[in-house]
Amino acid sequence: MVTVKETWYLRDEVADRALELMQEMDDLTGPNAHADPGWAGHARFFRRGSDPTQVIMIYPWRSVADHTRLCDAEKSLLADFHTRYCTRQRDIEYMEELPVDVDGDHDHGHGHGH
Protein backbone atom coordinates (compact mmCIF):
# COMPACT_ATOMS: atom_id res chain seq x y z
CA MET A 1 0.00 0.00 0.00
CA VAL A 2 1.23 3.49 -0.90
CA THR A 3 -0.14 6.96 -0.37
CA VAL A 4 -0.30 9.04 -3.53
CA LYS A 5 0.10 12.83 -3.44
CA GLU A 6 -0.80 14.72 -6.59
CA THR A 7 -0.19 18.44 -6.99
CA TRP A 8 -2.32 20.20 -9.57
CA TYR A 9 -1.29 23.63 -10.94
CA LEU A 10 -4.31 25.70 -11.92
CA ARG A 11 -4.10 28.83 -14.04
CA ASP A 12 -4.44 32.10 -12.09
CA GLU A 13 -7.65 33.02 -13.86
CA VAL A 14 -9.44 29.80 -12.78
CA ALA A 15 -7.95 29.29 -9.31
CA ASP A 16 -11.13 30.65 -7.67
CA ARG A 17 -13.00 27.74 -9.32
CA ALA A 18 -10.78 25.05 -7.75
CA LEU A 19 -13.66 23.11 -6.19
CA GLU A 20 -15.65 23.04 -9.43
CA LEU A 21 -12.60 22.10 -11.51
CA MET A 22 -11.40 19.33 -9.20
CA GLN A 23 -14.95 17.92 -9.28
CA GLU A 24 -14.81 18.00 -13.08
CA MET A 25 -11.43 16.23 -13.03
CA ASP A 26 -12.78 13.61 -10.61
CA ASP A 27 -15.82 13.06 -12.83
CA LEU A 28 -13.45 12.39 -15.74
CA THR A 29 -11.10 10.01 -13.94
CA GLY A 30 -13.13 8.62 -11.04
CA PRO A 31 -15.05 5.84 -12.79
CA ASN A 32 -11.86 4.25 -14.19
CA ALA A 33 -10.01 4.71 -10.90
CA HIS A 34 -12.78 3.16 -8.80
CA ALA A 35 -12.99 0.17 -11.15
CA ASP A 36 -9.23 -0.38 -11.05
CA PRO A 37 -8.02 -3.26 -8.82
CA GLY A 38 -5.40 -0.90 -7.35
CA TRP A 39 -8.04 1.46 -5.93
CA ALA A 40 -7.78 1.52 -2.13
CA GLY A 41 -9.87 4.52 -1.02
CA HIS A 42 -11.26 7.92 -1.88
CA ALA A 43 -9.10 10.98 -2.41
CA ARG A 44 -9.05 14.09 -0.26
CA PHE A 45 -8.47 17.48 -1.84
CA PHE A 46 -6.65 20.47 -0.31
CA ARG A 47 -5.99 23.95 -1.69
CA ARG A 48 -2.50 25.16 -0.76
CA GLY A 49 -2.80 28.10 1.64
CA SER A 50 0.35 29.80 0.39
CA ASP A 51 -0.61 29.40 -3.29
CA PRO A 52 -4.32 29.00 -4.13
CA THR A 53 -3.47 27.93 -7.69
CA GLN A 54 -2.17 24.63 -6.31
CA VAL A 55 -4.48 21.79 -5.28
CA ILE A 56 -3.17 18.73 -3.47
CA MET A 57 -4.87 15.34 -3.75
CA ILE A 58 -3.98 12.57 -1.31
CA TYR A 59 -5.25 8.99 -1.51
CA PRO A 60 -4.21 5.39 -0.92
CA TRP A 61 -3.36 2.99 -3.77
CA ARG A 62 -2.34 -0.66 -3.84
CA SER A 63 1.12 -0.18 -5.37
CA VAL A 64 3.27 2.25 -7.34
CA ALA A 65 3.21 -0.07 -10.35
CA ASP A 66 -0.59 -0.23 -10.34
CA HIS A 67 -0.83 3.54 -10.02
CA THR A 68 1.66 4.17 -12.82
CA ARG A 69 -0.44 1.97 -15.10
CA LEU A 70 -3.56 3.96 -14.19
CA CYS A 71 -1.82 7.29 -14.84
CA ASP A 72 -0.81 6.12 -18.31
CA ALA A 73 -4.44 5.30 -19.04
CA GLU A 74 -5.59 8.72 -17.73
CA LYS A 75 -3.37 10.79 -20.02
CA SER A 76 -5.89 11.01 -22.85
CA LEU A 77 -8.78 11.64 -20.44
CA LEU A 78 -6.95 14.59 -18.90
CA ALA A 79 -5.35 16.16 -21.98
CA ASP A 80 -8.07 18.74 -22.58
CA PHE A 81 -8.43 19.47 -18.84
CA HIS A 82 -4.71 20.21 -18.55
CA THR A 83 -4.78 22.44 -21.63
CA ARG A 84 -7.78 24.49 -20.49
CA TYR A 85 -7.17 24.83 -16.76
CA CYS A 86 -3.58 24.04 -15.80
CA THR A 87 -0.20 25.67 -16.23
CA ARG A 88 1.57 22.29 -16.32
CA GLN A 89 1.06 18.58 -15.77
CA ARG A 90 0.33 17.37 -12.26
CA ASP A 91 3.20 16.21 -10.06
CA ILE A 92 2.83 12.77 -8.52
CA GLU A 93 4.68 11.60 -5.43
CA TYR A 94 4.51 8.26 -3.63
CA MET A 95 4.75 8.14 0.14
CA GLU A 96 4.96 5.39 2.73
CA GLU A 97 3.00 5.96 5.91
CA LEU A 98 4.95 5.46 9.12
CA PRO A 99 2.98 3.62 11.82
CA VAL A 100 3.69 6.15 14.57
CA ASP A 101 1.61 5.43 17.69
CA VAL A 102 0.14 8.87 18.33
CA ASP A 103 -2.32 7.65 20.97
CA GLY A 104 0.22 5.99 23.27
CA ASP A 105 2.05 7.55 26.20
CA HIS A 106 5.68 7.30 25.10
CA ASP A 107 8.46 8.99 27.07
CA HIS A 108 11.32 8.14 24.65
CA GLY A 109 13.82 9.20 27.30
CA HIS A 110 12.97 12.89 27.07
CA GLY A 111 11.61 13.11 30.62
CA HIS A 112 8.16 14.24 29.49
CA GLY A 113 5.10 12.71 27.85
CA HIS A 114 3.05 14.05 24.97
TIMI-2910 file (N, C-alpha, C, CB; in pm, 1 decimal, decimal comma, always signed):
<rs>
+----------+----------+----------+----------+----------+----------+----------+----------+----------+----------+----------+----------+------+
!      n_x !      n_y !      n_z !     ca_x !     ca_y !     ca_z !      c_x !      c_y !      c_z !     cb_x !     cb_y !     cb_z ! resn !
+----------+----------+----------+----------+----------+----------+----------+----------+----------+----------+----------+----------+------+
!    +84,0 !   -118,2 !     +0,0 !     +0,0 !     +0,0 !     +0,0 !    +88,3 !   +124,2 !     +0,0 !    -95,4 !     +0,0 !   +121,6 !  Met !
!    +52,5 !   +220,6 !    -84,4 !   +122,5 !   +348,6 !    -89,6 !    +19,8 !   +460,9 !    -75,5 !   +204,0 !   +363,2 !   -222,6 !  Val !
!    +68,3 !   +576,5 !    -35,8 !    -13,7 !   +696,4 !    -37,1 !    +33,6 !   +780,8 !   -153,9 !     -4,8 !   +775,0 !    +98,7 !  Thr !
!    -60,9 !   +823,9 !   -235,1 !    -30,1 !   +904,2 !   -353,0 !    -61,7 !  +1049,8 !   -321,3 !   -110,3 !   +855,1 !   -478,0 !  Val !
!    +31,3 !  +1138,0 !   -356,9 !     +9,9 !  +1282,5 !   -343,7 !    +25,1 !  +1342,8 !   -482,4 !   +110,9 !  +1348,1 !   -240,8 !  Lys !
!    -83,2 !  +1402,9 !   -531,0 !    -80,5 !  +1471,7 !   -659,1 !    -89,5 !  +1621,4 !   -633,4 !   -196,1 !  +1423,6 !   -751,8 !  Glu !
!     -9,1 !  +1698,3 !   -704,5 !    -18,8 !  +1843,9 !   -699,5 !    -63,8 !  +1891,7 !   -836,3 !   +117,4 !  +1909,8 !   -658,0 !  Thr !
!   -174,7 !  +1963,9 !   -836,3 !   -231,7 !  +2020,3 !   -957,2 !   -202,7 !  +2169,8 !   -959,5 !   -384,5 !  +1992,8 !   -965,4 !  Trp !
!   -169,7 !  +2223,3 !  -1077,7 !   -129,2 !  +2362,8 !  -1093,8 !   -230,8 !  +2435,2 !  -1182,4 !    +14,0 !  +2372,4 !  -1154,8 !  Tyr !
!   -325,8 !  +2501,2 !  -1118,0 !   -431,0 !  +2570,3 !  -1192,0 !   -382,4 !  +2705,8 !  -1241,8 !   -555,4 !  +2587,8 !  -1104,5 !  Leu !
!   -439,3 !  +2749,0 !  -1352,2 !   -410,4 !  +2883,3 !  -1404,3 !   -466,6 !  +2987,6 !  -1307,4 !   -471,0 !  +2902,4 !  -1547,9 !  Arg !
!   -400,1 !  +3102,0 !  -1299,0 !   -443,9 !  +3209,6 !  -1209,0 !   -590,6 !  +3245,1 !  -1230,3 !   -357,5 !  +3333,8 !  -1229,4 !  Asp !
!   -630,1 !  +3253,8 !  -1356,3 !   -765,2 !  +3302,2 !  -1386,5 !   -876,1 !  +3202,6 !  -1350,2 !   -774,6 !  +3335,5 !  -1532,9 !  Glu !
!   -841,4 !  +3078,4 !  -1317,0 !   -943,8 !  +2980,0 !  -1277,9 !   -924,7 !  +2927,7 !  -1135,8 !   -942,7 !  +2863,3 !  -1374,6 !  Val !
!   -825,6 !  +2979,7 !  -1065,0 !   -795,4 !  +2929,0 !   -930,7 !   -914,0 !  +2943,0 !   -835,6 !   -675,2 !  +3002,2 !   -873,2 !  Ala !
!   -997,0 !  +3046,3 !   -853,8 !  -1112,5 !  +3064,8 !   -766,8 !  -1221,7 !  +2961,0 !   -793,5 !  -1168,8 !  +3204,7 !   -784,5 !  Asp !
!  -1204,9 !  +2881,2 !   -897,4 !  -1299,9 !  +2773,7 !   -931,8 !  -1242,4 !  +2635,6 !   -898,5 !  -1336,4 !  +2780,3 !  -1081,7 !  Arg !
!  -1148,6 !  +2630,5 !   -805,3 !  -1078,4 !  +2505,5 !   -775,3 !  -1174,1 !  +2391,5 !   -740,3 !   -981,1 !  +2527,1 !   -660,8 !  Ala !
!  -1273,0 !  +2416,9 !   -656,9 !  -1366,3 !  +2310,8 !   -618,9 !  -1439,9 !  +2256,9 !   -740,8 !  -1466,8 !  +2362,3 !   -515,3 !  Leu !
!  -1494,0 !  +2343,7 !   -821,9 !  -1565,2 !  +2303,7 !   -943,1 !  -1474,4 !  +2225,5 !  -1038,1 !  -1621,7 !  +2426,8 !  -1014,1 !  Glu !
!  -1351,1 !  +2273,1 !  -1056,4 !  -1259,6 !  +2209,7 !  -1151,1 !  -1210,6 !  +2074,4 !  -1101,2 !  -1141,2 !  +2300,4 !  -1177,8 !  Leu !
!  -1183,8 !  +2063,0 !   -972,7 !  -1140,4 !  +1933,0 !   -919,8 !  -1255,3 !  +1832,8 !   -925,0 !  -1088,6 !  +1947,5 !   -774,6 !  Met !
!  -1379,6 !  +1881,5 !   -910,1 !  -1494,7 !  +1792,5 !   -927,9 !  -1503,2 !  +1745,6 !  -1072,8 !  -1625,9 !  +1863,6 !   -886,7 !  Gln !
!  -1480,1 !  +1836,4 !  -1165,8 !  -1480,7 !  +1799,7 !  -1308,0 !  -1372,5 !  +1695,8 !  -1337,4 !  -1459,6 !  +1924,9 !  -1396,4 !  Glu !
!  -1252,1 !  +1718,4 !  -1283,2 !  -1143,1 !  +1622,9 !  -1303,5 !  -1179,5 !  +1487,0 !  -1244,3 !  -1012,5 !  +1675,3 !  -1240,4 !  Met !
!  -1238,8 !  +1485,9 !  -1124,6 !  -1277,7 !  +1360,5 !  -1061,3 !  -1387,4 !  +1289,9 !  -1141,0 !  -1324,7 !  +1386,0 !   -918,1 !  Asp !
!  -1477,9 !  +1366,4 !  -1198,8 !  -1582,5 !  +1306,3 !  -1282,8 !  -1522,1 !  +1240,7 !  -1407,2 !  -1685,9 !  +1412,9 !  -1324,3 !  Asp !
!  -1412,5 !  +1296,6 !  -1457,7 !  -1345,0 !  +1239,2 !  -1573,7 !  -1270,2 !  +1110,2 !  -1540,2 !  -1248,7 !  +1340,1 !  -1632,1 !  Leu !
!  -1200,5 !  +1111,1 !  -1427,0 !  -1110,2 !  +1000,7 !  -1394,2 !  -1166,2 !   +901,6 !  -1292,6 !   -982,2 !  +1055,8 !  -1342,2 !  Thr !
!  -1262,0 !   +944,8 !  -1213,2 !  -1313,2 !   +862,2 !  -1104,1 !  -1366,2 !   +725,3 !  -1142,9 !  -1419,3 !   +934,5 !  -1036,3 !  Gly !
!  -1451,9 !   +715,3 !  -1244,7 !  -1505,4 !   +584,1 !  -1279,2 !  -1396,9 !   +480,1 !  -1311,3 !  -1598,1 !   +597,5 !  -1396,9 !  Pro !
!  -1295,4 !   +519,1 !  -1388,6 !  -1186,1 !   +425,1 !  -1418,7 !  -1105,9 !   +391,9 !  -1294,2 !  -1093,4 !   +483,1 !  -1526,0 !  Asn !
!  -1079,8 !   +493,0 !  -1210,9 !  -1000,7 !   +470,9 !  -1089,5 !  -1073,7 !   +376,8 !   -994,1 !   -970,6 !   +604,8 !  -1019,4 !  Ala !
!  -1202,3 !   +399,1 !   -975,0 !  -1278,0 !   +316,3 !   -880,5 !  -1292,3 !   +172,5 !   -929,9 !  -1416,3 !   +376,6 !   -856,6 !  His !
!  -1289,7 !   +152,3 !  -1059,4 !  -1299,3 !    +17,0 !  -1115,4 !  -1164,4 !    -54,4 !  -1118,1 !  -1356,5 !    +22,9 !  -1256,0 !  Ala !
!  -1056,6 !    +19,1 !  -1098,0 !   -922,6 !    -38,2 !  -1104,5 !   -895,1 !   -124,0 !   -981,1 !   -816,9 !    +73,2 !  -1117,1 !  Asp !
!   -832,7 !   -241,5 !   -998,2 !   -802,2 !   -325,8 !   -881,9 !   -703,7 !   -262,2 !   -783,5 !   -746,6 !   -457,3 !   -928,6 !  Pro !
!   -632,4 !   -158,2 !   -825,0 !   -539,9 !    -90,4 !   -735,2 !   -605,4 !    +11,9 !   -644,6 !   -434,2 !    -24,0 !   -814,3 !  Gly !
!   -732,2 !    +44,8 !   -672,3 !   -803,8 !   +145,9 !   -592,9 !   -812,6 !   +100,6 !   -448,5 !   -945,8 !   +171,7 !   -650,0 !  Trp !
!   -779,1 !   +190,3 !   -354,3 !   -777,6 !   +152,3 !   -212,6 !   -848,1 !   +254,5 !   -124,2 !   -634,6 !   +134,4 !   -165,2 !  Ala !
!   -915,0 !   +353,5 !   -182,7 !   -986,5 !   +451,9 !   -101,9 !  -1000,2 !   +584,5 !   -173,3 !   -916,4 !   +472,2 !    +30,0 !  Gly !
!  -1095,7 !   +662,7 !   -126,0 !  -1125,6 !   +791,6 !   -188,4 !  -1016,9 !   +895,2 !   -160,8 !  -1259,7 !   +843,6 !   -139,0 !  His !
!  -1006,8 !   +988,9 !   -253,0 !   -909,5 !  +1098,4 !   -241,2 !   -964,9 !  +1209,3 !   -154,1 !   -872,2 !  +1153,8 !   -379,9 !  Ala !
!   -872,9 !  +1284,6 !    -95,4 !   -905,2 !  +1408,9 !    -25,8 !   -833,7 !  +1520,4 !   -100,6 !   -862,9 !  +1404,4 !   +127,0 !  Arg !
!   -897,2 !  +1635,9 !   -106,2 !   -847,2 !  +1748,5 !   -183,8 !   -819,1 !  +1865,8 !    -90,4 !   -948,3 !  +1789,0 !   -293,9 !  Phe !
!   -705,7 !  +1933,2 !   -113,8 !   -665,2 !  +2046,6 !    -31,1 !   -611,6 !  +2157,5 !   -120,5 !   -558,7 !  +2004,2 !    +73,6 !  Phe !
!   -657,1 !  +2281,2 !    -97,6 !   -598,8 !  +2395,0 !   -168,7 !   -482,1 !  +2444,6 !    -84,6 !   -705,1 !  +2509,6 !   -193,9 !  Arg !
!   -368,5 !  +2469,2 !   -148,0 !   -249,7 !  +2515,6 !    -76,2 !   -274,1 !  +2658,6 !    -26,6 !   -122,6 !  +2509,2 !   -167,7 !  Arg !
!   -257,1 !  +2678,5 !   +104,0 !   -280,2 !  +2809,8 !   +164,4 !   -187,1 !  +2916,5 !   +112,2 !   -266,3 !  +2801,0 !   +312,4 !  Gly !
!    -62,9 !  +2881,2 !    +85,4 !    +35,4 !  +2979,5 !    +39,4 !    +27,7 !  +3005,5 !   -110,6 !   +174,4 !  +2933,3 !    +75,1 !  Ser !
!    -45,7 !  +2922,0 !   -184,2 !    -60,7 !  +2939,9 !   -328,7 !   -192,6 !  +2877,5 !   -373,0 !    +59,3 !  +2876,5 !   -406,0 !  Asp !
!   -301,0 !  +2955,7 !   -380,1 !   -432,2 !  +2899,9 !   -412,6 !   -445,8 !  +2844,0 !   -554,5 !   -534,9 !  +3004,3 !   -392,8 !  Pro !
!   -341,4 !  +2856,8 !   -636,8 !   -346,7 !  +2793,4 !   -768,8 !   -307,7 !  +2645,6 !   -760,9 !   -254,0 !  +2867,2 !   -867,0 !  Thr !
!   -259,0 !  +2602,4 !   -645,8 !   -217,4 !  +2462,8 !   -630,7 !   -319,0 !  +2384,7 !   -547,6 !    -78,2 !  +2454,6 !   -565,4 !  Gln !
!   -357,4 !  +2269,0 !   -598,2 !   -448,3 !  +2178,6 !   -528,1 !   -375,4 !  +2047,0 !   -507,2 !   -582,0 !  +2157,6 !   -607,6 !  Val !
!   -381,1 !  +1998,5 !   -384,4 !   -316,6 !  +1872,6 !   -346,9 !   -424,4 !  +1765,9 !   -331,6 !   -233,7 !  +1888,0 !   -214,6 !  Ile !
!   -401,3 !  +1651,7 !   -392,6 !   -487,4 !  +1533,9 !   -375,0 !   -405,8 !  +1428,6 !   -302,2 !   -541,2 !  +1479,2 !   -513,2 !  Met !
!   -466,5 !  +1363,5 !   -203,8 !   -397,7 !  +1256,8 !   -130,8 !   -492,7 !  +1138,2 !   -121,6 !   -352,0 !  +1304,4 !    +12,2 !  Ile !
!   -441,3 !  +1019,0 !   -155,8 !   -525,0 !   +899,4 !   -151,4 !   -438,2 !   +774,1 !   -147,7 !   -620,2 !   +895,3 !   -272,4 !  Tyr !
!   -495,1 !   +665,5 !    -95,6 !   -421,1 !   +538,9 !    -92,2 !   -435,3 !   +463,7 !   -224,6 !   -470,7 !   +450,8 !    +24,2 !  Pro !
!   -332,1 !   +384,3 !   -256,5 !   -335,7 !   +299,1 !   -376,9 !   -261,2 !   +170,3 !   -344,0 !   -271,3 !   +372,0 !   -502,8 !  Trp !
!   -291,0 !    +64,7 !   -415,8 !   -233,8 !    -66,1 !   -383,7 !    -82,6 !    -70,9 !   -402,7 !   -298,4 !   -172,4 !   -469,0 !  Arg !
!    -32,6 !    -14,4 !   -512,4 !   +111,9 !    -17,8 !   -537,4 !   +149,1 !    +91,8 !   -636,7 !   +156,0 !   -157,2 !   -591,1 !  Ser !
!   +276,2 !   +126,1 !   -638,2 !   +326,7 !   +225,2 !   -733,5 !   +306,6 !   +175,2 !   -876,2 !   +476,4 !   +255,4 !   -707,5 !  Val !
!   +336,5 !    +47,8 !   -900,1 !   +321,5 !     -7,4 !  -1034,9 !   +177,2 !     +1,7 !  -1083,4 !   +368,2 !   -152,8 !  -1038,1 !  Ala !
!    +81,9 !    -31,8 !   -996,3 !    -59,5 !    -22,6 !  -1034,2 !    -98,9 !   +121,9 !  -1062,5 !   -148,9 !    -80,9 !   -923,5 !  Asp !
!    -47,7 !   +214,7 !   -982,5 !    -83,5 !   +354,4 !  -1001,8 !    -22,0 !   +409,7 !  -1130,0 !    -38,9 !   +437,6 !   -881,8 !  His !
!   +100,0 !   +372,5 !  -1158,8 !   +165,5 !   +417,4 !  -1282,0 !    +86,3 !   +372,1 !  -1404,6 !   +310,3 !   +363,8 !  -1289,2 !  Thr !
!    +38,6 !   +249,5 !  -1400,0 !    -43,5 !   +197,1 !  -1510,1 !   -171,2 !   +280,4 !  -1526,0 !    -79,4 !    +48,0 !  -1485,3 !  Arg !
!   -236,0 !   +313,6 !  -1413,7 !   -356,5 !   +395,8 !  -1419,2 !   -325,9 !   +533,1 !  -1477,8 !   -417,8 !   +410,3 !  -1279,6 !  Leu !
!   -218,4 !   +596,3 !  -1434,3 !   -181,7 !   +729,1 !  -1484,4 !   -159,9 !   +729,4 !  -1634,9 !    -56,2 !   +778,6 !  -1414,6 !  Cys !
!    -99,6 !   +623,4 !  -1686,0 !    -80,6 !   +612,5 !  -1830,5 !   -215,7 !   +609,9 !  -1902,3 !     +0,9 !   +485,9 !  -1864,9 !  Asp !
!   -311,5 !   +539,1 !  -1843,3 !   -444,3 !   +529,9 !  -1903,6 !   -521,0 !   +662,3 !  -1892,6 !   -524,3 !   +417,5 !  -1837,2 !  Ala !
!   -488,9 !   +745,2 !  -1793,1 !   -559,3 !   +871,7 !  -1772,7 !   -511,1 !   +984,5 !  -1862,9 !   -545,5 !   +913,9 !  -1630,4 !  Glu !
!   -396,3 !   +969,6 !  -1924,4 !   -337,2 !  +1079,3 !  -2002,1 !   -433,5 !  +1136,0 !  -2105,9 !   -210,8 !  +1031,6 !  -2071,3 !  Lys !
!   -497,4 !  +1050,6 !  -2182,9 !   -588,6 !  +1101,1 !  -2285,4 !   -714,5 !  +1161,9 !  -2224,1 !   -626,7 !   +989,2 !  -2381,7 !  Ser !
!   -760,3 !  +1108,1 !  -2110,5 !   -878,1 !  +1163,7 !  -2043,7 !   -852,3 !  +1305,4 !  -1993,0 !   -920,2 !  +1073,9 !  -1927,5 !  Leu !
!   -728,8 !  +1332,0 !  -1952,2 !   -695,2 !  +1459,3 !  -1889,6 !   -632,6 !  +1562,5 !  -1983,1 !   -603,1 !  +1434,7 !  -1777,3 !  Leu !
!   -606,1 !  +1526,2 !  -2105,9 !   -534,6 !  +1615,8 !  -2198,0 !   -605,1 !  +1750,4 !  -2212,2 !   -520,7 !  +1550,1 !  -2335,5 !  Ala !
!   -733,8 !  +1750,0 !  -2240,0 !   -807,4 !  +1874,0 !  -2258,2 !   -816,7 !  +1952,6 !  -2127,2 !   -947,3 !  +1844,7 !  -2312,5 !  Asp !
!   -836,8 !  +1883,1 !  -2015,1 !   -843,3 !  +1947,4 !  -1884,3 !   -713,4 !  +2022,6 !  -1854,9 !   -870,8 !  +1843,1 !  -1774,3 !  Phe !
!   -601,0 !  +1956,2 !  -1876,7 !   -470,9 !  +2020,9 !  -1854,8 !   -454,5 !  +2144,3 !  -1943,6 !   -356,7 !  +1921,6 !  -1881,7 !  His !
!   -492,2 !  +2132,8 !  -2068,5 !   -477,9 !  +2244,2 !  -2162,9 !   -562,4 !  +2364,0 !  -2121,9 !   -516,7 !  +2199,7 !  -2303,5 !  Thr !
!   -685,8 !  +2339,9 !  -2081,1 !   -778,2 !  +2448,9 !  -2048,7 !   -753,3 !  +2512,8 !  -1912,6 !   -918,5 !  +2398,4 !  -2053,6 !  Arg !
!   -715,1 !  +2432,5 !  -1813,3 !   -716,8 !  +2483,2 !  -1675,9 !   -582,8 !  +2484,9 !  -1602,6 !   -810,4 !  +2403,0 !  -1597,9 !  Tyr !
!   -482,6 !  +2420,1 !  -1655,4 !   -358,1 !  +2403,7 !  -1579,9 !   -239,7 !  +2470,5 !  -1649,0 !   -328,6 !  +2256,1 !  -1559,5 !  Cys !
!   -141,6 !  +2507,8 !  -1567,5 !    -19,9 !  +2566,9 !  -1622,6 !    +82,4 !  +2460,4 !  -1658,1 !    +40,4 !  +2665,8 !  -1524,0 !  Thr !
!    +64,7 !  +2339,5 !  -1605,9 !   +156,7 !  +2228,7 !  -1632,1 !    +90,2 !  +2098,9 !  -1590,1 !   +291,9 !  +2248,2 !  -1557,1 !  Arg !
!   +155,2 !  +1988,8 !  -1619,2 !   +105,8 !  +1857,8 !  -1577,5 !   +112,2 !  +1846,2 !  -1425,7 !   +187,3 !  +1744,3 !  -1644,1 !  Gln !
!    +30,7 !  +1761,8 !  -1370,4 !    +32,8 !  +1736,9 !  -1226,0 !   +163,3 !  +1668,2 !  -1186,3 !    -88,6 !  +1650,7 !  -1183,5 !  Arg !
!   +207,4 !  +1694,7 !  -1065,2 !   +319,9 !  +1621,5 !  -1006,0 !   +262,0 !  +1507,2 !   -924,2 !   +410,6 !  +1715,3 !   -917,0 !  Asp !
!   +327,5 !  +1393,0 !   -928,7 !   +282,6 !  +1276,8 !   -851,9 !   +398,1 !  +1227,8 !   -766,2 !   +230,8 !  +1163,1 !   -945,6 !  Ile !
!   +369,9 !  +1212,4 !   -637,4 !   +467,8 !  +1159,7 !   -542,6 !   +406,8 !  +1038,5 !   -473,6 !   +510,6 !  +1268,2 !   -438,1 !  Glu !
!   +493,5 !   +945,4 !   -435,9 !   +450,7 !   +826,4 !   -362,5 !   +513,1 !   +829,7 !   -224,4 !   +490,0 !   +695,9 !   -437,9 !  Tyr !
!   +428,4 !   +805,3 !   -124,4 !   +474,7 !   +813,9 !    +13,8 !   +438,3 !   +685,9 !    +88,4 !   +413,8 !   +937,3 !    +84,6 !  Met !
!   +520,1 !   +652,7 !   +185,1 !   +495,9 !   +539,0 !   +272,5 !   +458,7 !   +593,3 !   +410,0 !   +621,0 !   +444,6 !   +280,2 !  Glu !
!   +344,0 !   +550,2 !   +459,7 !   +300,4 !   +596,3 !   +591,3 !   +380,2 !   +525,9 !   +699,8 !   +149,3 !   +571,7 !   +611,0 !  Glu !
!   +424,4 !   +602,1 !   +797,0 !   +495,0 !   +546,3 !   +911,9 !   +393,5 !   +518,0 !  +1022,3 !   +607,0 !   +643,2 !   +962,1 !  Leu !
!   +397,3 !   +399,3 !  +1081,1 !   +298,1 !   +362,1 !  +1181,8 !   +329,5 !   +419,1 !  +1320,5 !   +288,2 !   +211,5 !  +1190,2 !  Pro !
!   +340,1 !   +549,7 !  +1330,1 !   +368,6 !   +615,0 !  +1457,3 !   +246,6 !   +601,9 !  +1548,0 !   +406,6 !   +764,6 !  +1436,2 !  Val !
!   +268,3 !   +557,5 !  +1671,9 !   +160,5 !   +542,8 !  +1768,7 !   +136,9 !   +679,1 !  +1833,8 !   +194,4 !   +433,2 !  +1876,1 !  Asp !
!    +39,7 !   +752,2 !  +1782,6 !    +13,8 !   +886,6 !  +1833,2 !    -80,9 !   +887,3 !  +1953,2 !    -43,6 !   +972,5 !  +1722,8 !  Val !
!   -140,4 !   +773,1 !  +1984,3 !   -232,3 !   +764,9 !  +2097,3 !   -165,1 !   +714,4 !  +2224,0 !   -348,0 !   +675,4 !  +2062,8 !  Asp !
!    -46,9 !   +655,9 !  +2211,4 !    +22,2 !   +598,6 !  +2326,6 !    +89,1 !   +705,4 !  +2411,2 !   +125,2 !   +497,4 !  +2280,9 !  Gly !
!   +133,2 !   +664,9 !  +2529,0 !   +205,4 !   +754,9 !  +2619,8 !   +351,7 !   +711,5 !  +2618,9 !   +144,8 !   +751,6 !  +2766,8 !  Asp !
!   +428,9 !   +768,9 !  +2528,3 !   +567,9 !   +729,8 !  +2509,5 !   +660,1 !   +839,2 !  +2561,2 !   +596,7 !   +700,4 !  +2361,4 !  His !
!   +752,4 !   +801,1 !  +2649,1 !   +846,2 !   +898,7 !  +2707,5 !   +967,2 !   +917,3 !  +2617,8 !   +891,5 !   +853,9 !  +2847,7 !  Asp !
!  +1014,8 !   +811,0 !  +2555,5 !  +1131,8 !   +813,8 !  +2465,2 !  +1254,8 !   +876,6 !  +2529,4 !  +1097,8 !   +889,9 !  +2338,4 !  His !
!  +1262,7 !   +871,4 !  +2662,2 !  +1382,4 !   +919,5 !  +2729,9 !  +1394,6 !  +1070,3 !  +2737,9 !  +1501,0 !   +866,2 !  +2662,2 !  Gly !
!  +1289,7 !  +1142,7 !  +2704,7 !  +1296,8 !  +1288,6 !  +2706,6 !  +1251,8 !  +1346,7 !  +2840,2 !  +1212,1 !  +1346,0 !  +2594,9 !  His !
!  +1201,5 !  +1262,3 !  +2930,2 !  +1161,2 !  +1311,0 !  +3061,8 !  +1024,6 !  +1375,7 !  +3064,1 !  +1261,1 !  +1407,9 !  +3111,7 !  Gly !
!   +951,5 !  +1368,5 !  +2950,1 !   +815,8 !  +1424,1 !  +2949,1 !   +730,7 !  +1344,1 !  +2851,5 !   +816,8 !  +1575,5 !  +2910,5 !  His !
!   +603,2 !  +1340,4 !  +2876,0 !   +509,5 !  +1271,2 !  +2785,4 !   +455,6 !  +1368,3 !  +2683,5 !   +393,1 !  +1206,5 !  +2863,6 !  Gly !
!   +366,5 !  +1319,7 !  +2599,6 !   +304,7 !  +1405,5 !  +2497,0 !   +193,6 !  +1486,1 !  +2553,6 !   +253,2 !  +1323,8 !  +2381,6 !  His !
+----------+----------+----------+----------+----------+----------+----------+----------+----------+----------+----------+----------+------+
</rs>
